[in-house]
Amino acid sequence: MDTAQYKALSIKEFTKAAEIYDSGHAGIYELCKDDYPPILEELETEPFDTLLDVGCGTGPMIELLSAKYPEKHYTGLDLTPKMIEIANAKHLPNTVFQVGDSENLPFDPESFDAVICANSFHHYPNPQKFFDGVQRVLKPGGRLILRDYTSFDWLVWLMNHVEMPLVNLIGHGDVRAYTRDQVREFCHKAGLKVEKLEKQKKFRMHLTARK
Ligand SMILES: C[S@@+](CC[C@H](N)C(=O)[O-])C[C@H]1O[C@@H](n2cnc3c(N)ncnc32)[C@H](O)[C@@H]1O
């Protein structure tokens, strides 16, 4: 699959998912909610004013943040137009939601104090481009907080070489899991300093990296 086909598959899947994402009955996407509290917890450890949520979906993280810190400035970016349409209909204060690609962040250099990315990174076919872009749009000293999936190296290999080809056969599989060493290398190449990189319960990866 080339990059364009990969992203077309993401948009197809998430256009359908957008309709039910906020319903409380979103199937596997309900699991995403487990990642919101640890991201909030990280954000509470230092002040920020401008925040970018990459792969924001219908904007659940920005909704939570906006309720708590309505005076901050939020930007949500997502590849799937339907997700952004639903996010925009929420009319959150000091917030802009826009369609765009995580691998080509459409923002000026040094725009954000914090970039968050939850449950989206495993859909990016060119992960290094994402990290390079984050490094560019973060202000000096700004932080990336990323939650995604990982496991032991051998299990990540099985996920990518056995599970994904099988789910591909039924029209899904625009997904790839990474080991912590691979993520450390992406950050290193992008010029981001890894501060925390953990394999947590329920196959979760928790990363904080600083510019
Ligand atoms: C499982 S949802 C997660 C939404 C939200 N971050 C959350 O945790 O609830 C994954 C989102 O990533 C978005 N996505 C996938 N590939 C993307 C890309 N290349 N650039 C931006 N967003 C992307 C999808 O459109 C989808 O809305």
The ligand as a Gaussian input file, in Angstrom:
#p B3LYP/6-31G(d) Opt

LIG

0 1
 C       -8.783000       6.605000      17.143000
 S       -8.963000       8.259000      16.598000
 C       -8.330000       9.146000      18.012000
 C       -9.029000      10.471000      18.202000
 C       -8.645000      11.199000      19.488000
 N       -7.241000      11.609000      19.472000
 C       -8.924000      10.365000      20.695000
 O       -7.974000       9.934000      21.363000
 O      -10.102000      10.126000      20.978000
 C       -7.615000       8.423000      15.448000
 C       -7.704000       9.716000      14.647000
 O       -6.460000       9.893000      13.929000
 C       -6.795000      10.536000      12.715000
 N       -5.680000      10.373000      11.753000
 C       -5.257000       9.251000      11.131000
 N       -4.227000       9.523000      10.321000
 C       -3.982000      10.848000      10.436000
 C       -3.032000      11.738000       9.849000
 N       -2.123000      11.308000       8.954000
 N       -3.070000      13.041000      10.212000
 C       -3.989000      13.505000      11.099000
 N       -4.922000      12.712000      11.682000
 C       -4.913000      11.402000      11.361000
 C       -8.074000       9.850000      12.274000
 O       -8.788000      10.588000      11.310000
 C       -8.813000       9.722000      13.605000
 O       -9.683000      10.802000      13.835000

